[in-house]
Amino acid sequence: MGSTTTGQVVLLATGGTIASRNDSSAGATLAADAGSTVLAAAGQNVPAVEVVDLMQKGSYLLTFDDMLSVCTGIRTALESPETLGVVVTHGTDTMEETGYLADLLHDDSRPVVFTGAQRAADSQEPDGPANLRGAITLAASPEARGRGALIVFDGEVFALPGTRKTETSRLHAFGNPDRGSAGSVSSTGVVELGPAPERPSPLPPPPSGSSVRVDIVPSYPGADATLFAAALDAGARGIVLEATGLGNANAELCDAVRAAVRDGVVVVTSTRVHAGPVYGVYGAGGGKTLEDAGAVPSGLLRPSQARTLLHALLALGLPPDDVARHVRERGRP
Ligand SMILES: NC(=O)C[C@H](N)C(=O)O
């Protein structure tokens, strides 16, 4: 067994499908359950679990400040030496963003484990209770220490960098196409983890309430610079290009990138492809032209996590060169 019975796990509840029920007046599924209800559905827990309700939202509604307040909740929970680890129940849509931000800021060896559900709490066979049991076991597990933030879902454990939601509705909702699984937690509480990867040094927590804007702009056959220009007009200080293939766009987008970078905007090239690194090879508007125009290739980071990292770095007030260095380092395969 991977758990210990001294101390407690702190459960930070934020909403998501694990806390959702059908609302007949809205004719839709909505986050409704408090953390205590979510925990009760998981049954008897060893070790003890303290519940903190942070918010009750579908994760598709979260703002960057909401994500930061989850990170603050984690820090607060870890102030007590009695805390063995932290579980965050969270909607799956944007778990890869909040989990990645928590991982970037995590400066404690104790585990932070994100989990949620694909089926609502009032469905016939909800998956949330088993996921939560796995998360509590992992959060209390000495083997999970020193690994930053993790996701546990359908018995599988993932480190955050590169992990994303890969299924809209199947129970096995998450994958890490480049790095694979970090291990497993069985239904009987057996934790098995592979070797712990090296972790970059933690970032300081960015201030909340910052007005930094970071957008994602796609490239596709026939794309022009209209959306890119709209992001700049809206005040974006950072833009993630969701490019094609290895990270390619076209001549018009490259020209727009060159001008934006000259004005101090940080542009990161990511890709719509699900696996493999982004790097500059092709000219005439491809990834090499983008790099020559000043865009920073995201390595293994996909748009969701590249955007999270860029937002955090810009909110910290780092100058563009330092932002670029961090993106290269943290995206490196
Ligand atoms: N399965 C889920 O949790 C999806 C939900 N819509 C959310 O992200 O909050």
The ligand as a Tripos MOL2 file, in Angstrom:
@<TRIPOS>MOLECULE
LIG
    9     8     1     0     0
SMALL
NO_CHARGES

@<TRIPOS>ATOM
      1 N1        -15.4660   16.2180  -17.3360 N.am      1 LIG1
      2 C1        -15.4390   17.4800  -16.9300 C.2       1 LIG1
      3 O1        -15.0990   17.7840  -15.8150 O.2       1 LIG1
      4 C2        -15.8150   18.4720  -17.9390 C.3       1 LIG1
      5 C3        -16.4260   19.6790  -17.3500 C.3       1 LIG1
      6 N2        -17.1310   20.3240  -18.3440 N.3       1 LIG1
      7 C4        -15.3820   20.6220  -16.7410 C.2       1 LIG1
      8 O2        -14.2850   20.7640  -17.2250 O.co2     1 LIG1
      9 O3        -15.6470   21.2190  -15.7820 O.co2     1 LIG1
@<TRIPOS>BOND
     1     1     2 1
     2     2     3 2
     3     2     4 1
     4     4     5 1
     5     5     6 1
     6     5     7 1
     7     7     8 2
     8     7     9 1
@<TRIPOS>SUBSTRUCTURE
     1 LIG1         1 GROUP 0 **** ****
